[in-house]
């Protein structure tokens, strides 16, 4: 059996820390990577008896790339605080670690997403998947501020079972998170976006809504799907507003 390190990045996750640590209790090492939380997350993690390391937060990929080399074991399972490893996923991971197939160095894991208290079946989240089980020395995150994915130096497989994912706390908190994402996306898009035009402020936000609500069947998710569609359009609009502000050195 190959040994496993579970890494959990946190930032003011007192409401999640106990449950997420419990969901990875099968790992041989658990590391909580805390971004200088002020709500008691750090103290609670220490009480749970796991290894806790701290670093000021820059952006997600930077934090994770700093943490990964500190894993004691070759195989790493990275789980965000708002995710849970289900018993079925745990069994599948342990089965793989008994005899990891070569030359696979990483695995995509699907996510069952929940939003506003409801399971999201469509709205562009249906086939959501992330690389979260991987070999420490063969993988790192893209240097992007938002939605960075693992770059794997080798073959990537896919697990059948999925993570449980619930990013929603309250609607206001979610909008705050989307506003942060818009700022980070503005930085990522600065180099690859030319002159800002009505296309960026009107067409692209409308397309964001249309894609999630119509093309990706968000209407089948009811009010939740409608909300996701509107938020996606809003985030695209704010991305370019914030890019406009960024280029004018305004906040």
Secondary structure, DSSP 8 states (H G I E B T S, - for coil): ---EEEEEEESS-TTTHHHHHHHTTTSSEEEEEE---SSSHHHHHHHTT-EEEE---S-HHHHHHHHHTT-SSSEEEE--TTEE--HHHHHHHHHHHHS--TTEEEEEEEEEEEETTEE--STT-TT-EEEEEEEGGGEEE-S-SSS--EEESSEEEEEEEEEEEE--S-HHHHHHHHHHHHHHHHHHHHTT--S--HIIIIIHHHHHHHIIIIIT-GGGGHHHHHHHHHHHHHHHHHHHHHHHHHHTT--
